[in-house]
């Protein structure tokens, strides 16, 4: 039986309209009632993920910022945290300025932008978090950042991703979370590394974990889990390394996966135990 399930948010748990179906909420809660550790593994900031966790009744530590932070709601300190160094952060800010590409940064679970742009406003509204305007991002970078996010057209970010990977190599984790989102975190900050850290902390073996995702930044999550599930709408790279492909995010793919691999096996096991108990009772009577 699987003891833990880690679920991505955008394109996975959420529909394209950024909603969660009542059936999916019910499936998550049933899995939790059976003793399964249910957590979120998202690129979103902790404060945004916490809102979703509260909606679902999840109380396990949450994997946020692409795995740069693991933290439980109500806890003051993070269980796991990795930040982009000040040196790399400053270089990224200069690159964004030179190329005139929108860049927003995250520090102490606060979203910052150098100016109040349409992209910053739209992003904050979509994930339901406040933002702060700080023209001096270079000064802010002295403490390092949990994550930096570039937002632009897909073709612009494709070129930028290749350029940044050439410049920074293994010194940073650089991956797309959406076609128009390019995220930069610490090299040890990805969903797969964070998932295994959390599982080890909870005493759960890799073979007992399910990981569900859809996009490039979910590759490590799906690969690290003992049983990796790609959504029906997942990118091909994730589907290729997954153990199973579910329905799409608009067709309750997460609910289907929980039903198939957590709830139904539990029902079968319970029925088998009941049959065995009945048989033993019959033998005793004989």
C-alpha positions in Angstrom: 0.0 0.0 0.0 1.2 3.5 -0.8 1.7 5.6 2.3 2.3 9.0 0.7 1.1 11.0 -2.3 2.6 14.2 -3.6 0.5 16.3 -6.0 1.4 19.2 -8.2 -1.0 22.1 -8.4 -1.2 23.9 -11.7 -2.2 21.6 -14.6 -2.6 18.7 -12.2 -4.8 19.3 -9.1 -6.3 22.4 -10.6 -8.4 22.5 -13.8 -7.5 25.1 -16.4 -9.9 27.4 -14.6 -7.8 27.0 -11.4 -10.6 25.1 -9.6 -10.6 21.8 -7.8 -13.6 19.5 -8.4 -15.6 18.4 -5.4 -15.0 14.8 -6.3 -11.2 15.4 -6.2 -11.5 17.1 -2.8 -13.4 14.1 -1.5 -10.9 11.6 -2.9 -8.0 13.5 -1.2 -9.8 13.6 2.1 -10.7 9.9 1.9 -7.1 9.0 1.2 -6.1 11.1 4.2 -8.6 9.4 6.4 -7.1 6.1 5.5 -3.8 7.3 6.9 -2.1 8.3 3.6 0.2 11.3 3.9 -1.1 13.7 1.2 1.0 16.7 0.4 1.4 19.4 -2.3 4.5 19.7 -4.5 4.4 23.0 -6.3 6.4 25.8 -7.7 4.1 28.3 -6.0 5.1 30.1 -2.8 4.3 28.7 0.5 1.5 31.2 1.3 -0.3 30.3 -1.9 0.1 26.5 -1.4 -1.1 26.9 2.2 -4.5 28.2 1.0 -5.0 25.1 -1.2 -3.9 22.8 1.7 -6.5 24.4 3.9 -9.2 23.9 1.3 -8.3 20.2 1.1 -7.7 19.6 4.8 -4.0 18.7 4.3 -1.8 19.1 7.4 1.4 17.5 6.1 4.5 19.6 5.3 4.2 21.2 1.9 6.8 21.1 -0.9 6.8 24.6 -2.3 9.0 26.9 -4.5 9.9 23.9 -6.8 11.3 22.1 -3.7 13.3 25.1 -2.3 11.1 25.1 0.8 9.3 22.4 2.8 7.2 23.8 5.5 4.1 22.8 7.5 1.2 25.3 8.0 1.4 26.8 11.5 5.1 26.1 11.8 7.4 29.1 12.2 10.5 27.4 10.6 10.9 25.6 7.4 11.8 21.9 7.5 14.0 22.3 4.4 15.1 25.4 2.6 17.6 26.1 -0.1 18.2 29.7 -1.5 19.7 31.0 -4.7 23.0 32.7 -3.8 23.3 36.5 -3.8 25.9 36.3 -6.6 23.7 34.3 -9.0 20.6 36.3 -8.0 22.4 39.6 -9.0 23.5 38.2 -12.3 20.0 37.1 -13.1 18.6 40.5 -12.3 21.1 42.1 -14.7 20.3 39.7 -17.4 16.5 40.4 -17.0 17.2 44.2 -17.3 19.5 43.8 -20.3 16.9 41.6 -22.2 13.9 43.6 -20.9 12.3 40.4 -19.6 9.9 40.4 -16.6 11.5 39.0 -13.5 9.9 38.6 -10.1 11.7 37.3 -7.0 10.7 35.6 -3.7 12.2 36.2 -0.3 10.9 35.4 3.2 7.7 34.2 1.4 7.1 37.6 -0.1 6.7 38.2 -3.8 8.7 41.2 -5.1 8.7 43.0 -8.4 10.9 46.0 -9.4 7.7 47.7 -10.8 4.0 47.2 -10.7 3.7 45.6 -14.1 0.7 43.8 -15.7 2.5 40.5 -15.4 3.1 40.9 -11.7 -0.5 41.9 -11.1 -1.9 39.1 -13.2 0.3 36.5 -11.5 -0.5 37.7 -8.0 -4.3 37.6 -8.8 -4.0 34.1 -10.3 -2.3 32.6 -7.2 -4.1 34.8 -4.7 -1.1 36.3 -3.0 -0.1 39.9 -2.3 3.1 41.5 -3.8 5.5 44.2 -2.9 7.3 46.7 -5.3 11.0 47.1 -4.6 12.9 49.0 -7.3 16.2 48.0 -5.8 16.2 44.2 -6.4 20.0 44.2 -6.4 20.0 45.4 -2.8 17.3 42.8 -1.9 19.5 40.1 -3.5 22.1 40.5 -0.7 20.1 37.9 1.3 19.6 35.6 -1.7 16.2 34.5 -3.0 14.1 31.4 -2.5 13.2 31.5 -6.2 13.3 33.8 -9.2 10.7 33.7 -12.0 10.9 35.0 -15.5 7.6 35.6 -17.4 7.6 36.1 -21.1 6.6 34.4 -24.4 7.5 30.7 -24.7 10.1 31.2 -27.5 11.8 34.0 -25.6 12.1 31.8 -22.5 13.3 28.8 -24.5 16.3 30.7 -25.6 16.8 32.2 -22.2 16.7 28.8 -20.6 19.5 27.5 -22.8 21.6 30.6 -22.2 21.2 30.5 -18.4 22.0 26.7 -18.4 25.2 27.5 -20.3 26.1 30.4 -17.9 25.3 28.7 -14.6 25.6 25.0 -15.3 25.1 22.9 -12.2 25.0 26.0 -10.0 21.3 26.6 -10.4 18.2 24.6 -11.2 16.6 26.2 -14.3 13.3 24.8 -15.6 9.9 25.8 -17.1 6.8 25.3 -15.0 4.5 26.7 -17.7 5.1 27.7 -21.3 5.6 31.3 -20.3 7.2 30.7 -16.8 10.9 30.0 -16.4 12.0 29.4 -12.8 15.4 29.5 -11.2 16.2 27.9 -7.8 19.1 26.4 -5.9 20.6 23.3 -7.6 19.3 21.2 -4.7 15.8 22.7 -5.0 13.7 20.5 -7.2 10.5 18.5 -6.4 12.2 15.1 -6.5 15.0 16.0 -4.0 12.4 17.6 -1.7 10.0 14.7 -2.0 12.7 12.2 -0.9 13.8 14.4 1.9 10.3 14.7 3.2 9.6 11.0 2.9 12.8 10.2 4.8 11.8 12.6 7.5 8.5 10.9 7.8 10.0 7.4 7.8 8.4 6.5 4.4 10.3 4.4 1.8 10.6 5.6 -1.8 8.6 2.5 -2.9 5.6 3.7 -0.8 5.3 7.1 -2.6 3.1 8.3 -5.5 4.1 11.5 -7.3 1.7 13.2 -9.8 2.6 16.0 -12.2 2.2 17.4 -15.7 5.0 19.8 -16.6 8.7 19.9 -17.1 9.3 21.0 -13.4 7.5 17.8 -12.4 10.0 15.5 -14.1 12.0 14.9 -10.9 8.9 14.5 -8.8 7.5 11.8 -11.1 10.8 10.1 -11.5 11.7 10.2 -7.7 8.4 8.6 -6.6 8.2 4.9 -6.3 5.1 5.1 -8.6 5.1 8.2 -10.9 1.9 9.3 -12.5 1.7 11.7 -15.4 -1.5 13.6 -16.1 -3.2 13.1 -19.4 -2.3 16.6 -20.3 1.3 16.2 -19.3 4.3 17.1 -21.5 5.7 14.1 -23.4 8.9 14.1 -21.3 7.0 13.4 -18.1 4.7 10.8 -19.7 7.8 8.9 -20.9 9.3 8.4 -17.5 5.9 7.9 -15.7 4.7 4.5 -14.5 1.1 5.4 -15.4 -0.7 8.1 -17.3 -4.0 9.3 -15.7 -6.8 11.4 -17.1 -6.3 15.2 -17.7 -6.6 17.9 -15.1 -10.0 18.8 -16.6 -11.2 15.2 -16.3 -10.4 14.7 -12.6 -7.1 12.9 -13.3 -6.0 13.2 -9.7 -9.2 11.8 -8.4 -8.9 8.9 -10.8 -5.3 8.2 -9.6 -6.3 8.2 -6.0 -9.3 6.0 -6.6 -7.2 3.5 -8.6 -4.1 3.3 -6.5 -5.1 4.2 -3.0 -8.8 3.8 -2.3 -9.7 0.7 -4.4 -6.6 -1.3 -3.2 -7.6 -0.4 0.4 -11.2 -1.7 -0.3 -9.8 -5.0 -1.7 -7.5 -5.4 1.2 -10.3 -4.8 3.7 -12.5 -7.3 1.9 -9.8 -9.9 1.9 -9.2 -9.3 5.6 -12.9 -9.7 6.2 -13.0 -13.0 4.3 -10.0 -14.3 6.2 -11.6 -13.3 9.6 -14.8 -15.0 8.5 -13.0 -18.2 7.5 -11.0 -18.3 10.8 -14.3 -17.9 12.7 -15.8 -20.8 10.8 -12.8 -23.0 11.6 -13.0 -22.1 15.3 -16.7 -23.2 15.3 -15.8 -26.5 13.7 
